[in-house]
Amino acid sequence: MPSFDIVSEVDKHQLTNAVDQVNRTVGNRFDFKGVDAEVEMNEFSLVIRAEAEMQVTQMVDMLRGSLIKCDIDPQAMEIGEMEQSGKVVKQAITMKNGLDKELAKKIVKLIKDEKMKVQASIQGDQVRVTGKKRDDLQQVIALLRGKELGQPLQFENFRD
């Protein structure tokens, strides 16, 4: 029976590359000369640190561009509030990795509401879709690509 998995993952190696690119760019840019600014990474959480709000905003834009170049969807970024502490402005960014329960339930409900001849089940932080025909599974993929769910989705383990 054909099946595939719906997941939402961020490649940690590509994320590291994007963060390194931003830090290199900050070191080379004229408007950041002599400024203590950097992006710190710990697993899938990032902290952008600079001396002014404008610089933090520019660094978020640089990060977004670097993520796109590294084939990571910027929708995976969950941007926190800016915090001022002394001379430093910080902003926390969390990368969404894995489907949370609400989004998984929403995906299963979307598939069931379309009354397609497939079964969708939640398995941890992914959704497994099975059906009798490959065409039905491809319709599910097309349906989910057309919906705006607020988080990037990948379709893996497509089996016949």
C-alpha positions as CSV (number, residue, x, y, z in Angstrom):
1,M,0.0,0.0,0.0
2,P,1.6,3.4,-1.0
3,S,2.4,5.8,1.8
4,F,4.4,8.9,2.6
5,D,5.3,11.0,5.7
6,I,4.6,14.7,6.2
7,V,7.3,16.3,8.3
8,S,8.6,19.8,9.0
9,E,12.4,19.7,9.7
10,V,15.2,22.1,9.5
11,D,18.6,20.8,8.4
12,K,20.9,21.7,11.3
13,H,24.0,21.8,9.1
14,Q,22.4,24.2,6.6
15,L,21.2,26.3,9.6
16,T,24.8,26.5,10.9
17,N,26.0,27.6,7.4
18,A,23.3,30.3,7.3
19,V,24.3,31.6,10.8
20,D,28.0,31.6,9.8
21,Q,27.2,33.5,6.6
22,V,25.4,36.2,8.6
23,N,28.3,36.5,11.0
24,R,30.8,36.8,8.2
25,T,28.7,39.4,6.5
26,V,28.3,41.5,9.7
27,G,32.1,41.4,10.0
28,N,32.6,42.7,6.5
29,R,29.9,45.4,6.2
30,F,30.9,49.0,6.5
31,D,27.9,50.0,8.6
32,F,28.8,47.3,11.2
33,K,32.5,48.3,11.6
34,G,33.5,48.5,15.2
35,V,30.0,47.3,16.4
36,D,29.7,44.3,18.7
37,A,27.1,42.3,16.8
38,E,26.6,38.6,16.2
39,V,24.2,35.7,15.8
40,E,24.6,33.0,18.4
41,M,23.3,29.5,17.8
42,N,22.3,26.8,20.3
43,E,20.6,23.8,18.7
44,F,17.6,25.3,16.9
45,S,17.4,28.6,18.9
46,L,19.3,31.7,17.8
47,V,20.0,34.9,19.6
48,I,20.8,38.0,17.5
49,R,22.8,40.6,19.5
50,A,23.8,44.1,18.4
51,E,24.0,47.7,19.8
52,A,20.9,49.2,18.2
53,E,17.4,48.0,17.2
54,M,18.1,49.0,13.5
55,Q,21.1,46.7,13.4
56,V,19.2,43.8,14.9
57,T,16.5,44.3,12.3
58,Q,19.1,44.3,9.5
59,M,20.6,41.1,10.9
60,V,17.2,39.4,10.9
61,D,16.8,40.3,7.2
62,M,20.3,39.0,6.5
63,L,19.5,35.8,8.3
64,R,16.3,35.4,6.3
65,G,18.3,35.8,3.0
66,S,20.9,33.4,4.2
67,L,18.2,30.8,5.1
68,I,16.8,31.1,1.6
69,K,20.2,30.6,0.0
70,C,20.7,27.5,2.2
71,D,17.3,26.0,1.1
72,I,15.6,26.6,4.5
73,D,12.1,28.1,4.3
74,P,12.1,31.3,6.4
75,Q,8.6,30.4,7.6
76,A,10.4,28.1,10.0
77,M,11.6,31.2,12.0
78,E,9.6,32.1,15.1
79,I,10.8,35.6,16.0
80,G,10.6,36.7,19.6
81,E,10.5,40.2,21.1
82,M,13.5,42.6,21.1
83,E,15.0,43.1,24.5
84,Q,17.1,46.0,25.5
85,S,19.6,45.4,28.3
86,G,22.2,48.1,28.8
87,K,24.0,48.8,25.6
88,V,22.9,45.6,23.9
89,V,19.7,44.8,22.1
90,K,18.8,41.1,21.8
91,Q,16.2,39.2,19.8
92,A,15.6,35.5,20.2
93,I,14.6,33.4,17.2
94,T,13.4,29.8,17.4
95,M,13.5,27.5,14.4
96,K,10.3,25.4,14.2
97,N,11.4,21.8,13.9
98,G,8.8,19.0,13.8
99,L,5.0,19.2,13.6
100,D,3.3,20.2,16.8
101,K,0.1,18.4,17.8
102,E,-2.2,21.2,16.7
103,L,-0.7,21.5,13.2
104,A,-0.7,17.7,12.8
105,K,-4.4,17.6,13.8
106,K,-5.1,20.4,11.3
107,I,-3.4,18.6,8.5
108,V,-5.3,15.4,9.2
109,K,-8.6,17.3,9.4
110,L,-7.8,19.0,6.0
111,I,-7.2,15.7,4.4
112,K,-10.4,14.2,5.8
113,D,-12.5,17.2,4.9
114,E,-11.5,16.7,1.2
115,K,-13.0,13.2,1.4
116,M,-10.0,11.6,-0.4
117,K,-9.5,7.9,-0.4
118,V,-6.5,8.0,1.9
119,Q,-5.9,7.6,5.7
120,A,-3.9,10.1,7.7
121,S,-2.5,9.3,11.1
122,I,-0.3,11.2,13.5
123,Q,2.9,9.5,14.5
124,G,4.9,11.6,16.9
125,D,6.0,14.8,15.2
126,Q,5.0,13.6,11.7
127,V,1.8,12.6,9.8
128,R,1.7,9.3,7.8
129,V,-0.6,9.2,4.8
130,T,-1.5,5.9,3.2
131,G,-3.8,5.1,0.3
132,K,-4.5,2.5,-2.4
133,K,-3.4,4.6,-5.4
134,R,-0.3,6.7,-5.9
135,D,-2.5,9.4,-7.6
136,D,-4.5,9.9,-4.4
137,L,-1.3,10.5,-2.4
138,Q,-0.1,13.0,-5.0
139,Q,-3.5,14.8,-4.7
140,V,-2.8,15.1,-0.9
141,I,0.6,16.6,-1.6
142,A,-0.9,19.1,-4.0
143,L,-3.6,20.0,-1.6
144,L,-1.1,20.7,1.3
145,R,1.2,22.7,-1.0
146,G,-1.7,24.9,-1.9
147,K,-2.6,25.6,1.8
148,E,-0.9,28.2,3.9
149,L,-0.2,26.4,7.2
150,G,2.4,28.8,8.7
151,Q,5.2,26.2,8.7
152,P,7.1,24.6,5.8
153,L,6.3,21.0,5.1
154,Q,8.4,18.3,3.5
155,F,7.1,15.0,2.1
156,E,9.4,12.0,2.8
157,N,9.5,8.2,2.5
158,F,7.2,8.0,-0.6
159,R,6.7,4.3,-1.0
160,D,4.7,2.2,-3.5
